[in-house]
Amino acid sequence: MTALEIKKFLKRSYAFRTQSIFIPEYTYGDLRIDAIVVDTARRWIRGFEIKTSRSDFLQDDKWVLYSEFCSSLSVVCPEGVVRPEEIKKPFGLLWILHKTDAYNPRNLIWKKKPLNFQKRQSLSWFWTYTNVLEKEILRLDREAGLLRERVGRLDRIEE
């Protein structure tokens, strides 16, 4: 399973949550995380670090630094690539089951749920949250414009 396939799983699992925004390849300063989901109702930023192989996990430990700008942080991998005991609190572990041929939310299994490590009521967290949104607002606006164009083309085809 590739990182792109895992991102598609994550995106689809959050696509129907109206107050959530899925953002792949988010960069914060010198750090780049594979994906975040911004929950605008709770001012929550869920971080997801994708690991496609055992060696990928063992060679990379910088992902713990992403807690600087995330409310919670989880490693996402194919089933069995990372063992639950290897992920220390407060981080989470999400497996995608091997039997996965097509997207099915039942194939996403929490092996270890992440804990909240940001005090969402604090001024410093609100500042971080606002910075994340400000940085992504232009990209989200561009994507919304492209979507409006596609919908407009479909409407013209149907006429």
N, C-alpha and C positions, 0 to 999 in steps of 0.2 A: 504494500500500500504506500502510495506516495504522499508527500506533504500536501500537494494540491488536492488530492482526494480527501484527505483529512480536513482540510480547510472547508471543502464543500460540505462535508458532514456537519461541521460546526455551524457554518452559515445557515444551512437548512434547519438546524435544530433551534436557531434563534430567530429565523425569518418571520415566524408567525407571532412573535411577541411585539406588540405594537409600540411599546416604549423602549425597545432595545435596538441598538445600532451595531451591526457587525462591521468591524474594521480590520482588514487583513494587513499584515506587514506594517505595524505601527512603529514609528521611531520616536524616541524620547531622549533628546540629547545624543549621547553616543550609543544608546541601547536600542536594539531592534527586536521586537517580540513578534512572533508569528501571527497572532491575532488577539484582538481585544473585543469585548462586547460591552458597550456603554448602556447601562440601564438608566434612562433619564428620570424615571419615576423615583428611584432610590438613590440617585447620585452614586452609582456603583460602577466600578470598572473591573470586569472579570478578565484576567489575562490567561492566555493559552499558549504554552510552548509545545510545539510539535516535535516529537522524536519518532523517526521512522525505523530506527534500528538500535540494537543494543550498543554498538560502538558510538553512535551519535549521542546517546544518553551519557555514556561513560566519559566521553571526551569533552563534554560541555557542561560546565557548572555555573556559567555566568547568568543563567536564567533566574537564579534566586535574587539577583539584583533588580529584577523587574518589579519587585514588591514596592519599589520607590514610587511607582505611578499606578499601581493596581490595588483594588480593594481586596481581591483574592487572586490566587495564581494556581494554575493546574498544568500538569504535564499531560498531553494527549498523545496516545500511541496505539499501535495495533496491540491486540490482546497478548499479554505475556512479555512484551519487550522490556517493560519496567515493572519491577515487583513492588507491591504496596509498601513493604517495609523499607524500601530505598527512598521513599518520599517522606521527609520529616515534616512535622507540624510547623507551620500552619498550611502547607501546600497540599494540593489535591492531585489525584490521579484519575484520569478518564481513559478507559479502554474502548477501542472499536473492535468488535468481535470479528474473528477471521471469516466467519460464514457470510460476511457482507458482500453481496453481489451488487445491490443497488441500495440507495439510501433508505434506511428504516430507522426511526428514532430508537426503537427497541434494541438496536445493535450498539448503542452508546451506553456503556455501563460505568457508573462511578465505583471505583475500587476504593477510593479514599476521597471524601468530600473536603474541599478547602475550607479553611476558617477565615473569617474577616480579620484582616490585620491593619485596617485603616479606621480611624475614628472619624466617621463621616460627618460628625457635628463640628469637628475642629476647623478652624480657619485655614490652617495649612493644607488640610485635605481638600477643602473647597477651592483653594487656589490651584492645586494640582489638577483637580477635576475640570475646572474652567480652562486651564491651559490645554488639556487634552482636547476638549471640545473646540476651542478656538483654532487649534492646529488642523483639525479635521473638517471644519465647516466648509472650507473651499472645495475639498475633494468631494464631500457629500453633495454640495450644490451642483458640481459638475456631473456627478452620477445621476442626480435627479433630473438635470437637463437632458442627458442622454436618454433616460427612460421616457421622458415626455416626448422626445423626438420619435422613439420607437413606437410608442402608443399612437402618436399622430399618424405615422406611416401605416400602421395597421388599420386605423380608422379610414384612411383614404382608400386602402385596398378593398375594404368591405363595402364602400359606397359604390 
